[in-house]
Amino acid sequence: MPFVSLLPRKLLLLTCSCFALPGGPRGALALDALGKHFSQYSQHEFSSVEHRGANNVSLDNHLNTSRGRPAMLRGSQEEFIVDNSQLEARSPGLAYRSSPTLADKSGGVYATWGSKVLGTRRDDGWVETAVGFLPTTINGKSVLVSRSAAHGGIIREQGGRTWWGFPSYTKYLDTGLESWEELTRLHGHFGNMCTAETMLDKCGTSLVCKDGVCGECTVSRDCNEKFRCQYFPTSGRHMCVRRDLSEQWSWREGVCTVLIIITAMLSAAAGMGGGGVYVPLLLLLLDFSTKEAVPLSQAMIVGGATVNIIMFCGERHPKYQRKPKIDYDVVMMLNPGLAAGVTLGVMLNVITPQWIIVLVLILTLVLALQKSLTKGLQQFKRESKALAEQSVQGGGGASTQQTKAAEVKIRLADLGSFASLAQDNARPLTLIVGCWLVFLGANVFKAPQCSTMYWLQLVGLVAICVAFTTAGAQTLRIQGGGGVDSAEGMLAWTPETLWLYPLLSTAAGFLGGFLGIGGGIIMGPLLLELGMVAEASQATTAMFVFLSSSLATIQFMFLGRAMPEYALWFTAWVLVATFVGQTLVDYVLQRWKRSSLIVLSIAGIIGGSLVMMTAVGAKDIIHDIIRGADMGFSPMNLCK
């Protein structure tokens, strides 16, 4: 018997992980060979123990039985992870089949991506489960990754035994390893050849594929989605570990939380979402990837927008008490174009080089900042002059009486007022909800990228947006669009503006989608520029933000892109901050009659987005230059 077979199993493992091997390819090959030999030895040892034990029970099953766990015999079910890292499908999971045939789907029943399933592996490349059949590969890409069927894994205890020869794996290694197979893969695949398609199989979740070789991560963006790069002093390695807010809390999370609270309060005053600030904060402070930051940002935006809508739904227009504060006619006319514009803008964003996006971003936000800041300062001066004249005429008595009467009021939803307003705006609300449902269905049942159905679906969406806008224009004609709608602080609906304003909203949505900042940050200044009063602009913009962010959040949930722990933590703070921000704005408006605060808040959000988004964009451009990335258009990215 070879000498190595006489070594204790854990001593051999410690030798693999602790002894220094030569650097470079030769050292990687030596480590790989040692890992493969260890894997073969492990299988030989288990086989020997099985023949020595009663009823062919393996060593791990014997240990499990001795600890009160059920034993599992050879040939029973295996555990598999439903993996979407290679296929990158947009479906909520892997569809069960009624038979081992890809086309024979079992009534829309899915095994969610990232979940674990139990089943029996068949010789034809299928796994049979209690629910149905699942393929192990689709189009040559692995969708089921086998895991050990032994309950409890190889880690039996934590802590206590930390002297030489008994390492605490959960403390010193990257993740809680669950099987000998996974441990062998970690030690034996460092330095393996890999590709982007085979990274998970060749490198596991702890290593990353760089230049065709499995190795350590450098930054968190190297790792898979929902993982971060962490340094382990004991092993001296950087490994990818699953994100855990409570265990990985640091000063960065604390600072990010505080800045998000401030942004949410300012966004509440502006009626905006704040995504132009949320995403850069997550990228710069928490080292999130864009795929991780955008879904989390959308969750925060929809949380703040929900609070805004609840507080605004029963409010009435500051100048016309028969009209709602949320201008449903404006939402009815502009939201279809806004949604279509965002869709087209995102498509162009995918194929456009970063330096062009950053350049257009700076030009757009500088112009929006100049417009909103100028309008806010002018309005502030007019309000100051009006208050001064009022004080002189009234001898200061009226101003003092208003100051004493002002108090902080906790404002919740006025359902009675909303019911009355909804009855008067039944047709606009029906068209708004109908348009939202159409886009929800299109997002949930999205066709494969660049397929024939995909392009037909895109053309159909644009046609539907035109149809909803036309129906909205007909509604305004029936209502008789003159009168109060053309008065001060309201948008005037004329034969010209019925087609001009929807085109402007489409352009705003296109810019928002192309620049990655959303349409709300463009719509706010646009509504002010078109003559809408600040209070109504704040509430109407909040409605636009709610409609778009709710669609995005639902889509991310279906795709399994959400990180519940982070979403709950940050969204909870956004909910509180939005409520506090709205309450303070109400108090300021009631006490000092300064609606310019809303316009200046819009300018503040635009300014913050300008600084943060430019910083992130410049960082990406520098990174692209250093790694020699293609700085031109990439049309093929649209079909990835």
BANU-433412 format. One record per residue: x, y, z of N, C-alpha, C, CB in turn; residue in three letters. Coordinates in steps of 0.2 Angstrom, whole numbers, plus 5000, padded with zeros to 4 digits. Glycine has a CB too. Layout:
N
XYZXYZXYZXYZALA...
END
This chain:
640
500449945000500050005000500450065000499550005006MET500350114996500750174996500750215002500550224990PRO501350245004501350285010500850335011502050315011PHE500650365005500150425006499450395009500050455000VAL499350325007498650305009498650285017498550235006SER499250285020499350275027499250345031499950245029LEU499250395028499250465031498450475033499450525027LEU498350505039497750525041497450575036497750555048PRO496750565035496450605030496550685031495750585030ARG496450705037496450775039497150805038496150795045LYS497650755040498350775039498550785032498850725042LEU498350745028498450755020498150815018498150695017LEU497550835020497150895018497550955020496450895021LEU497850955027498151005029498851025025498351005037LEU499150965023499750965019499551005013500050895018THR499050985010498851015003498751095004498150985001CYS498451115010498251185010498751225013497551185014SER499251195017499651245021500351245019499651215028CYS500651185016501351185013501351235007501551115012PHE501951265007502051315001502251274995502551365003ALA501951284990502151244983502451304979501551214980LEU502951284974503251324970502751374966503651294965PRO502951434965502451484962502451464954502651554963GLY502051504951501951494944501551434941502651494940GLY501551424935501151364932501351304935501251364925PRO502051294937502251224939501951214946503051224940ARG501951264950501651264957500851244957501751324961GLY500551284952499851274951499651194949499551314946ALA500151174944500051104942500151054947500551084936LEU500651064952500751024957500251024962501451044961ALA499951084963499351084968498751044965499151154970LEU498651054958498151024955498150944955498051044948ASP498850924954498950854954498850824961499650834951ALA499050864966498950834973498250834974499350884978LEU497850884972497150884973496750824970496750944971GLY496950804964496650754960496850684964496950754953LYS497550684966497750614969497350614976498450624971HIS497250664979496850664985496150644984496850734989PHE495850664978495150644977495150574975494950684970SER495650544972495650474970495650434977496150454965GLN496150454981496250424987495650424992496850454991TYR495250484991494650484995494150434993494350554995SER494050424986493550384984493750304986493550384976GLN494450294985494650224987494550214994495450224986HIS494650264999494550255006493850235007494850315010GLU493450285004492750275006492450205003492250325002PHE492750174998492550114995492750055000492850104988SER493350065003493650015007493150015014494350025009SER493050075016492650075022491950045021492550145025VAL491650055015490950035013490949955013490750055006GLU491549925011491549855011491649825017492049825006HIS491949865022492149835029491449845033492749875032ARG491049895031490549915036489949865034490349985035GLY489449865038488849825037488349865032488449815043ALA488049825027487549845023487849895018486949875026ASN488449895016488749945012488650015013488449935005ASN488650035020488450105022489150145022488150105029VAL489150205019489750235018489950265025489750295013SER490550295025490850325031490450385033491550345030LEU490250425029489850485031489150465033489850535025ASP488850415030488250395032488250365039487950345027ASN488850325040488850295046488950345052489550245046HIS489350395050489350455055488750485056489950505053LEU488350495051487750525051487250485056487350545045ASN487250425055486750375058486950375066486850305056THR487650375067487850375074487650445078488550365075SER487550495074487350555077486550575077487650615074ARG486250515075485450525075485250545069485250565081GLY485650555063485350575057485250515053485850615053ARG484750515048484550455044485150445039483950475040PRO485250375038485750355034485550355027486050285036ALA485950365022485750365015486150315011485850435012MET485850265008486150215004486350234997485750155004LEU486850204995487150214988486550204983487750174986ARG486550244978486050234973485350274975485850164972GLY485350314980484750354982484850414979484650354990SER484350464981484350534977484950574979483750564980GLN485150614974485650664975485350734976486150664969GLU485850774978485550844979485950884973485750874986GLU485550924970485750964964485651044965485450944958PHE486051084963485951154963485651174956486551194965ILE485151214956484851244950485251304948484051254950VAL485651294943486151344941486051384935486851314941ASP486051454935485851494929486451534927485351534930ASN487051514930487651554928487951554921488251544933SER487851494918488051484911487451494906488251414910GLN486851474908486351484903486051554903485751434905LEU486051594909485851654909485151674907486351704906GLU484751624908484051624906483651684910483651564906ALA483151714907482751764910482151734913482551814905ARG482051664913481451634916481551634924481351564913SER481051624928481151624935481451564937480451624938PRO481551514933481851454935481951404930481551424941GLY482151344931482151284927481551244927482751234928LEU481151244921480551214920480551144921480251234913ALA480051114925480051044925479751014919479651024932TYR479950954917479650914911479250854913480150894906ARG478750844910478350784911478650724909477650784908SER479150724905479550664902480250694901479150634896SER480750654900481350674898481450704891481850624899PRO481050754890481050794883480950864884480450764879THR481450904881481450974883480851014881482051004879LEU480450994876479851024874479251004878479651004867ALA479250954882478750924886478750964893478750854887ASP478551034893478551064900477951054904478651144898LYS478051054910477551024915477151084917477850994921SER476751114913476251164915476551224919475751134919GLY477151254917477451314920477651304927476951364919GLY477851244929478051234936478851234935477851164939VAL479151274940479851294939480251274946479951364938TYR480851254945481351244950481751314950481851184950ALA481651354955481951424955482651424955481751454962THR482951464951483651474950484051484957483851524946TRP484551444958484851444965484651404970484851514967GLY484051374969483751324974484051254973482951324973SER483951214978484151144978483651094977484551134985LYS483751044973483250994972483550924973482951004965VAL483050874975483250814976483050764970483050784983LEU483450724967483250684962483750624960483150724956GLY483550584956483950524954484250544947483550464954THR484950534946485250544940485150484935485950554941ARG484950504929484750454924485350444919484150464920ARG485450394915485950384911485850434904486050314908ASP485250454903485150494897485250574898484450484895ASP485550594904485750664905485150694909485950694899GLY484650664911484150694915484150674922483450674912TRP483750714926483650704933482950694935484050754938VAL482750634938482050624939481950644947481850554938GLU481450694948481250714954480550694956481350794955THR480350714962479650694964479150744960479550714971ALA479350804957478950844954478950834946479150914955VAL479450814943479550794936480250784934479250854932GLY480350794928481050784925481450844924481050744919PHE482050854926482450914924483050894920482650944931LEU483250934915483850914911484450944915483850954904PRO485050904914485650934917485950984913486150874918THR485850984906486151034902485651054897486751004898THR485651124895485251144890485751184885484751194892ILE485651164878486151194873486851184875485951264872ASN487051134878487751124880487951154886488151134875GLY487551194890487651234896487351194902487451304895LYS487751194907487551154913487051194917488151144918SER486451164919485951194923485851164929485351204919VAL486151104930486051064937486751054939485651004936LEU486951074945487651054948487551014954488051124950VAL487850954953487750904959488150924965488050834956SER487750904971488050914977488050854981487650974981ARG488450844987488450784990487750774993488950794996SER487550704993486850694996486950675004486650624993ALA487550675007487550665014487350725018488350645015ALA486850715022486650775026487150795031485950745030HIS487250855032487650885037488350895035487750835043GLY488550865029489150885026489750865030489250965025GLY490350895028490950865031491150905037491550875026ILE490850965038490951005044490450985050490851085043ILE490750955055490350925060490350975066490650855063ARG490851005067490851055073491251115071491251025079GLU491151175075491451235074491851255080490951285071GLN492451275079492851305085493051245089492451355089GLY493451265094493651215099494251175097493051165100GLY494351145091494951115089495251155084494751045087ARG495751195086496051235081496851225081495951315083THR497151175085497851165085498051125078498051125091TRP498651115077498951095071498551025069499651085071TRP498351015063498050955061497250955062498350895066GLY496951005065496251005066496051075064496050985073PHE496051095058495851165056495151175056496151185049PRO494951235058494151255058494051275052494051305064SER493751235047493651255040493151315039493351195037TYR492651315044492151375043492451435045491551355047THR492951435048493351505050493851525046493551495057LYS494251475043494851485039494751485032495451445042TYR494251445030494151435023493651485021493951365021LEU493451485014493051545012492251535013493051545004ASP492051475013491351465014491251405018490851465008THR490651385021490451325024490451275019489851335028GLY490951235018490951175013490551125016491651155012LEU490151095011489651045013489850975010488951065010GLU490350965007490550895004491250895003490050884998SER491450825003492150815001492350834994492350745002TRP491750824990491850844983492050924982491250824979GLU491650964986491751034986492451054988491251074989GLU492651014994493351034997493851014992493450995003LEU493750954988494250934983494350984978494150864981THR493751004976493651054970494051114972492951064968ARG493951144978494351204980495051194979494051224987LEU495351144982496051134983496351104976496251084988HIS495951074972496251034966496151084960495950974965GLY495751134960495551174954495851234954494851174953HIS496251254959496651324959497151314953496951334966PHE497051354948497551354942497251314937498151324945GLY496651294937496351254932496251304926495751214934ASN496251274920496051314914495251314914496251274907MET495051374912494251394912494051444907494051414919CYS493451444906493151494902492551524905492951464895THR492251584902491751614906491151564906491551674902ALA491051514902490551474902490651414907490451444895GLU491251394908491351344913491651364919491851294909THR491651424921491951454927491651424933491851524927MET490951414934490651384940490951314941489951394939LEU490951274935491151204936491851194937490951164929ASP492251234934493051224935493251264941493351254928LYS492951324943493251364948492851364954493351434946CYS492251344954491751344960491551414961492151314966GLY491251434966491051494968491551534972490451494972THR492051504974492551544978493151564974492851494983SER493251544968493851564964493451594958494251504962LEU493851634954493651674948494051654942493651744949VAL493751654936494151644930494451704927493651604925CYS495151714927495451764925495951744920495851804930LYS495951774914496451754908496451674907497151784910ASP495851644908495751574906496051534912496151564900GLY496151554918496451514924496051534930497251534925VAL495851484934495551484940496051514945495251424943CYS495851574948496251604953495951644958496851644950GLY496251684962495951734967495651794964496451754972GLU495151814968494851874965495251934967494051884969CYS495151994964495452054966494952104969495752084960THR494352114966493852154968493252114968493752224964VAL492652144971492052104972491752094965491552134977SER491852134960491552134954491852074950491652194950ARG492352044952492651984949492251924951493351974951ASP491851924956491451864959490851864956491451874966CYS490451804957489751794954489351844958489551724955ASN488751854955488251894958488051874965487551904953GLU487951924970487851914977488451884981487251864977LYS489051884978489651874981490051934982489951814978PHE490551934987491051984987491751954988490852034993ARG492251994987492951974987493151984994493352004982CYS493451934998493651945005494351915006493151915010GLN494751945010495451925011495451885017495951985012TYR495751825017495751785023496551775025495551705021PHE496651815031497351815033497751745034497451855039PRO497351705037497651635038497951605032497151595042THR497551595027497751565021498151615016497151535017SER498051685017498351735013498051735006499051715012GLY497451715006497051714999496451764999496851644997ARG496351794993495651824992495151774989495851894987HIS494651774992494151724990493451754990494051664995MET493051734985492351754984491951724990492051744977CYS491551764994491051734999490451764997491351745006VAL489851734999489251754999489151815003488651705000ARG488751865000488651925004488151915010488351984999ARG488351945016487951935022488052005026488251875026ASP487552045026487552105028487752105036486852145027LEU487452065040487552065047488252045049487052015050SER488551995045489151965047489752005044489251895044GLU489552045038490052085035490052155036490052065027GLN489652175041489552245043490152285044489052255048TRP490252345041490852385043490652455042491452365038SER491152505043491052575043490752595036491652615044TRP490852555031490652575024489852565024490952525019ARG489652515027488852505027488552555031488752435030GLU488852575036488552635041488552695037488952635047GLY489152715034489152775030488652775024489852795027VAL488552715021488152715015487452725017488252645012CYS487252695023486552695026486352775027486452655032THR486852805031486752875032486652915026487352905036VAL487052915021486952945015486352935011487552935010LEU486152865011485452845008484952885012485452775008ILE484952885018484452925022484352995020484552915030ILE484953025019484953095017484653105010485653125018ILE484853065006484653064999483853054999484953014995THR483653005003482852985003482453045005482752925007ALA482753085010482353145012482353195007482653175019MET482953205004482953254998482553234992483653264996LEU482553174991482153144985481353154987482253074984SER481153144993480453154995480253224994480353135002ALA480653274995480453344994480453354986481053394997ALA480853324982480853334975480353284971481553314972ALA480053234975479653194972479953144967479153224968GLY480653134967481053094963481253024967481653124961MET481552984963481752914966482352914969481752864960GLY482852954967483552954970484052904967483452944977GLY483852864962484252814959484852834957483852774954GLY484952904954485552924952486052934957485452994949GLY485852934964486352934969486352864973486052984975VAL485852834973485852764976486352714973485152734976TYR486352714966486752664963487452684964486552664955VAL487752744963488452764964488652744971488552834962PRO488252764976488452744983488552674984487852764988LEU488152624981488252554982488852534978487552524979LEU488952564972489552544968490252564972489552574961LEU490252624974490852654977490952634984490852734977LEU490452634988490552614995490552544997490052654999LEU490052504994490052434995490352384990489252414996LEU490552414985490952384979490452334976491552344982ASP489852354975489352314972489452314964488652334973PHE489252264961489252264953488652304951489352194950SER488552324945487952354942487352304943488052374935THR487452244941486952194942486652184949487152124939LYS487052204954486852194961486552264963487452174965GLU486852314961486652384963485952404961487152434962ALA485852394954485252414951484552384954485252404944VAL484552324955483952294958483852324965483952214959PRO484352324969484352354976484152424976484952344980LEU484352464971484152534971483452534969484552574965SER483152494964482452494962482052474968482352444957GLN482252434972481852414978481752474983482152354982ALA482352514984482352574988481852624985483052604989MET481952634978481552684975480752674975481752694967ILE480552604974479852594975479652594982479752524972VAL480052584987479852604994479652674995480352574998GLY480152714993480052784994479452814990480652824992GLY479352794984478852814979478152794982478952784972ALA478152734985477552704988477252754994477552634991THR477752774998477552825003477352885000478252835008VAL477652914995477452974992476752964989477952994986ASN476552914986475952904983475352904988475952844978ILE475552864994475052864999474952925002475352815005ILE475452975003475353035006475053085001475953065008MET475153074994474853124989474153104986475353124983PHE473953044987473353014983472753054985473252944984CYS472653074991472053114993472153194993471853095000GLY472753214991472853284991472553314985473653294991GLU472453384986472153414980472553474978471453454982ARG472453494971472953544968472953604973472653554961HIS473553634973473553694978473153754975474353714978PRO473053754968472653814966471953804964473053844959LYS471853734962471153714960470953654964471153704952TYR470453664969470353614974469953554971469953644979GLN469653564965469253514962469753464958468753544957ARG470353484958470853444954471353404959471253484949LYS471553344957472053314962472753344961472053234960PRO473053334966473753354966474153314961474053354974LYS474053254961474353214956473953224949474353134958ILE474253254944473953264938473853204934474253324934ASP473253164935473153104931473153114924472553064934TYR472953164921472853184914473653184911472553244913ASP474053214915474753214913475053144913475153264917VAL474953104918475253044918474952994913475053004925VAL474253004911473952964906474252984899473252984906MET474453044898474653064892475453044891474553134890MET475853054896476553054895476852984897476853104900LEU476552944902476852884904476952834898476452854909ASN476552824894476652774888477252794884476052774883PRO477352854883477952884879478552874883477852954877GLY478552884890479052884894479352814895478952904901LEU478852764895479052694896479352664889478452654897ALA479052684884479352664877480052694876478952684871ALA480152754878480852794878481352754882480752864880GLY481152734888481652704893481852634890481352694900VAL481352604887481552534884482052544878480852504881THR481952594874482352604868483052634871482052654863LEU483052674876483652694878484152644881483552754883GLY483852594885484152544888484552504882483752494892VAL484152494877484452454871485052484869483952444866MET485052554868485652584865486152594870485452664863LEU486052594877486552594882486952534882486152604889ASN486652474880487052414880487552414875486552354879VAL487452444869487952444864488452504864487652434857ILE488352554868488752614867489352614872488252674869THR489852634870490452634874490352684880491052654871PRO490752674886490552704892490752784891491052674898GLN491252794887491452864887490952914884492152874883TRP490552884879490052924876489452934881489752884870ILE489252874885488752884890488952934895488652814893ILE489552934897489752984902489753054900490452974905VAL489953064893489953134890489253154890490253134884LEU488753114887488053134887487753144893487653084883VAL487953104898487653114905487853184908487953054910LEU488453204907488653264910488353324907489453274909ILE488253324900487953374896487153374898487953364889LEU486853324899486153314901486053344908485853244900THR486353314913486253334920486453414921486653294924LEU487053434918487253504919486653554916487853514915VAL486353534910485853574908485253574912485653554901LEU485053514915484453504919484553544926484353424921ALA485253534928485353574935485353644934486153554937LEU485553674928485553744927484853764927485953764920GLN484453734923483753754923483353754929483353704918LYS483453694933483053684939483353734945483053614942SER483953744945484253784950484053864949485053784950LEU484153884942483953944940483153964942484053964933THR482753914940482053924942481953924949481653864939LYS482253884953482153884960482353944964482553824963GLY482953974962483254034965482754094963483954054962LEU482554094957482054144955481354144959481854144947GLN481154084960480554074964480654094971480254004963GLN481254074973481354094980481354174981482054064982PHE481654204976481654284977480954314976482154314971LYS480554284972479854304972479454294978479554274966ARG479554234981479254224987479454264993479354144989GLU480154284993480454324998480154394997481154324998SER480054414991479754484990479054484992479854504983LYS478654434990477954434992477854434999477654374989ALA478254395003478254395010478354455014478654335013LEU478854495011479054555013478554605012479754585010ALA478254605006477654655005477054635010477454654998GLU476954575011476354555015476554575022476254475015GLN477154575024477354595031477254665032478054575033SER477454705027477354775027476654795027477654815021VAL476254765023475454785023475154765029475154755016GLN475254705032474954685037475254705044474854605037GLY475754745044476154755050476454705053475654795054GLY476554645050476854585053476454545056477454605058GLY475754565057475254525061475154455057474654565062GLY474954465050474754405047475354355047474654425040ALA475954375046476554325046476654295052477154365044SER476554335058476554305064476054255066476554355070THR475454265063474854225065474954155061474254255062GLN475254165055475454105051475954055054475654125044GLN476454095057476954055060476754025066477554105062THR476254055070476054025076475553965074475654075081LYS475153975069474753915067475053855064474253945062ALA475653865061475953815058476253765063476653835054ALA476153695062476353645066476453585062475753635072GLU476853535065477053475061476453435062477653445065VAL476153415056475553365056475753295052475053395052LYS475553245056475653175053475153165048475753125058ILE475353165041474853155036474953085033475053205030ARG474353055033474252985030473852985024474052935035LEU473652935022473152925016472452955017473152855013ALA472252995013471553025014471152985009471453105013ASP470852925011470552875007469852905004470452815010LEU469552945009468852975006468953025001468553005012GLY469453065002469653114996469853084990470153164999SER470253024991470552994985469952954981471052934987PHE469452924985468952894981468552944977468452864987ALA468453004980468053054976468453084970467953124981SER469153094971469553114965469553054960470253124968LEU469652994962469652934958469052924953469752874962ALA468452944957467852944953467852994947467252954957GLN468153054949468153104943468653094938468253174947ASP469153044940469653034935469652954933470353054938ASN469152924933469052854932469352834925468352834932ALA469252864920469552854913470252854913469252894908ARG470552914915471352924915471652864920471552984918PRO471352854925471652794930471552734926471252794936LEU471052714923470952654919471552644914470252644916THR471652694910472152694905472852684908472152754901LEU472952724914473652714917473752644920473652764923ILE473252614923473352544925473452494920472752524930VAL473052514914473052464909473752464905472552484903GLY474052524905474752524902475252494906474952604901CYS475152504913475652474918475552394917475452494925TRP474952364917474852294916475152264910474152274917LEU475152304904475452284898476152274898475252334892VAL476452324901477252324902477452274907477452394904PHE477052264912477152204917477152134914476652204923LEU476652124910476652064906477252054901475952054902GLY477452114898477952104893478652094897478052174889ALA478752124903479352104907479352034910479352164912ASN478752014912478751944915478851894910478151934919VAL478551904904478551854899478951874893477851834896PHE479551904894480051934889480351874885480551974893LYS480351884878480551834874481351834874480351854867ALA481651784872482351774872482651834868482651714869PRO483251864870483551924867483751904860484151934871GLN483551954855483651954848483351904844484451944847CYS482851864847482451814844481951854840482151764848SER481651824835481051854831480551874835480851804826THR480351834840479751854845479951914849479651794850MET480651924851480851984854480752044850481651974856TYR480952044844480852104840480052114839481152104833TRP479652064838478952074837478652104844478652004835LEU478952084849478652104856478852174856478952064861GLN479452194854479652264855479252314850480352274853LEU479152294844478652334840477952334843478652304833VAL477752284845477052284848477052324854476852214851GLY477552334858477552374864477452454862478152364868LEU477852464857477852534854477152554851478452544849VAL476852504848476252514845475652524850476052454840ALA475752484856475252494861475352554865475452434866ILE475952584865476052644868475752704864476852664869CYS475752694858475452744853474752744854475652734846VAL474452684855473752674856473452704862473552594856ALA473852694868473652724874473652794874474152694880PHE474252824871474252894870473652924866474952914867THR473452894861472952914857472252914861472852874850THR472152854865471552854869471552904874471552784872ALA472152924877472152974882472053044878472852984885GLY472253054872472053124869471353124868472453124862ALA471053064866470353064865469953084871470052994862GLN470153054877469853064883469853144885470253034889THR470453174883470453244885470053284880471253274884LEU469953264874469453304870468753294872469553274862ARG468553234874467953224877467853264883467853154879ILE468353274887468253314894468253384892468853294898GLN468453404886468553474884469153514887467853514886GLY469653504884470353514887470453594888470853494883GLY470053634887470153704889470053724896469853754884GLY469853784897469653804904470253804909469153764906GLY470153764914470553764920471253734918470253734926VAL471253684913471853654911472353704908471653594906ASP472153754905472553804902472753864907472253834896SER472553854913472653914918473353904921472153904924ALA473553954925474253954928474353894932474354014932GLU474953864931475153804935474853734932474853804942GLY474553734927474253674924474553674916473453674924MET474653614914474853604907474253614902475153534906LEU474353654897473853674892473853614887473953744889ALA473253584886473153534881472853564875472753474884TRP473253574870472953604863473053544858473353674862THR472853554852472953504847473753504846472653534840PRO474153554847474853544846475153504852475153614845GLU474953524858475353494864475053424865475153534870THR474553404862474353334862474753284859473653324859LEU475153304854475753264851476453284853475653264844TRP476453344855477153374857477353344864477153454857LEU476953354869477153334875477353254876476653354880TYR476953214873477153144873477753134869476553104869PRO477953164864478653164861479153184866478653204854LEU479053234869479553254874479653204880479353324877LEU479053174882479153124887479553064885478453104890SER479453044878479852994875480553004875479552974868THR480753074873481453094873481753084880481453164870ALA481353114885481553104892481653034894481053144897ALA481252994893481252924895481852894891480652884893GLY481952904885482552884881483252904884482552904874PHE483252964886483852994890483952954896483853064891LEU483452944900483452914907483752844906482852914910GLY483452804901483652734900484352734897483152704895GLY484552774892485152774889485752794894485252824884PHE485552844899486052864904486052814910485952934906LEU485552774911485552734917485352774923486152704918GLY484952824922484752864928483952864929484952934928ILE483652834925482852824925482552894922482652824932GLY481952884921481552944918481352994923480952914914GLY481252984929481053024934481453084935480952994941GLY482153084935482553134936482553184930483253114937ILE482253164924482253204918481553234918482353164912ILE481053194920480353224920480253274925479853164922MET480553274931480453334936480553404933480853324942GLY481153414930481353474927480953494921482053484925PRO480753434917480353444911479653474913480253384907LEU479353444918478653474920478653544922478353424925LEU479253564926479253624928479353674922479853634933LEU479753654918479853694912479253704908480453664907GLU478853654908478153664904477653704908477853594903LEU477853724914477353774917476953744923476953804912GLY477053684925476753654930476953684937476853574930MET476453694941476653724948477053664952476053734952VAL477553694956478053644960477653594964478453694964ALA477153604967476853554972476553504967476353584976GLU476253514962475953474957476453434954475453504952ALA477053464952477553434949477853374953478053484946SER477953394959478253344964477753284965478253384971GLN477153294965476653234966476653194960475953254968ALA476653234954476553194947477153154946476353244942THR477753184947478353154946478453094950478953194947THR478153094957478253034961477752984958477953054968ALA477252994955476852944951477252914946476152974949MET477552954942477952924936478452874939478352974932PHE478852894944479352854948479052794950479652894953VAL478452794953478152734956477952684951477552754960PHE477752704945477552664940478152624937477152704934LEU478652664935479252634932479652584937479752684930SER479752614943480152574948479752504950480252614954SER479152514951478752454953478852394947477952464954SER478752414941478852364936479552334936478752404929LEU480052374937480752354937480852304943481252414938ALA480552324949480652284955480352214954480352314961THR479752214951479352144950479752104945478652164948ILE480052134940480452094935481052064939480652144929GLN481452104943482052084946481852024951482352134950PHE481252034954481051974959480951914955480451994963MET480651914949480551854945481151824943480051874939PHE481651864941482351844939482751814945482651894935LEU482551824951482951804957483551844958483151734956GLY483551914956484051954957484051994963484052004951ARG483551984967483552024974483951994979482852034976ALA484252044983484552014989484152034995485352044990MET483751994998483252015003483552055009482951955006PRO484152025012484352055018484552135017484952025021GLU484852145011485052215010484452255008485552215004TYR483952225004483452265002482952285008482952214997ALA482852235013482452255019482852305023482352195023LEU483452305024483852355028483752425025484552335029TRP483952435019484052495016483352525014484452495009PHE482852485012482152505010481852525016481752445006THR481952495022481652515028481852585030481752465034ALA482452605029482652665031482452715026483452665031TRP482352695019482052745014481352755016482152715007VAL480952705018480252725020480252775025479952655022LEU480652765031480552815036480852885034481052785042VAL481352885030481652945028481152985023482352935025ALA480852945019480352985014479753015018480152935009THR479552975023478952995027479153065031478752945032PHE479753055034480053115038480153175033480653105042VAL480453165027480553215022479953245020480953185016GLY479353205019478753235016478453275022478253185014GLN478453255028478153295034478553355035478253245040THR479153355034479553425035479453475029480353405035LEU479353445023479153485017478453515018479153445011VAL477953475021477353505022477353565027476853455025ASP477753555032477853605038478153665035478253575043TYR478653665031478953725028478453755023479653705024VAL478153715019477653755015477053785019477353695010LEU476853755024476353785028476553845032476053735033GLN477153845034477453895039477653955035477953875043ARG478053945030478453995026478154005019479153985026TRP477753965017477453965010477953975005477054035009LYS478453925005479053925000479053864997479753935004ARG478653864991478653804987479353794983478153804982SER479753854983480453844980480853794983480753914980SER480653774989481053714992481053654988480853704999LEU480453644985480353584980480853584974479653574978ILE480853644971481253654965481953644967481153724962VAL482153674972482853674975483053604977483053724980LEU482653564979482753494981482853454974482153464985SER482453474969482553434963483253454960482053464957ILE483453514961484153534959484653494963484253614960ALA484553494969485053454974485153384972484753454981GLY484553344970484653274968484953274961483953244967ILE484853314957485153314950485953334951484853374945ILE486053374955486853394957487153334960486853454961GLY486853304965487153244968487253184962486753214973GLY486753174958486753124953487353144948486153114949SER487453204946487953224942488653204945487853304940LEU488753224951489353214954489553134954489453244961VAL489053104957489153024959489152984952488553004963MET488752994947488752964941489352974937488152974937MET489553034937490153054934490753024937490253134934THR490853014943491352984947491452914945491352994954ALA490852874945490752804943490952794936490052774945VAL490752834931490852834924491552844923490452884920GLY491952894926492652904925493052844927492852974929ALA492852814933493152754935493152704931492952734942LYS492552684928492452634923492852644916491752624921ASP492952714914493252724908494052714909493152804906ILE494352734915495052724917495152644917495252754923ILE494652614920494752534920494752504913494252504924HIS494352534909494352504902494952524898493752534898ASP495252584899495852604896496452554898496052674897ILE496452544905497052504907497052434905496952504915ILE496452404904496352334902496352334894495752304905ARG496352384891496352384884495652364880496852344881GLY495152384884494452364881494352404875493952384886ALA493852374871493652414865493252474866493252364860ASP493452534864493152594866492552614860493652644866MET492452564856491952584851491252554852492152564844GLY490752554848490152524849490152454848489652554843PHE489752414852489752344852489052314851490052314859SER488752314845488152294843487952224846487952304836PRO488452184846488352114848488152104855488952074846MET488352154859488152154866487352154867488352214870ASN486952174862486252174863485952104863485952214857LEU486352064860486051994860486351944865486151964853CYS486751974869487051924875486551914880487651964878LYS
END
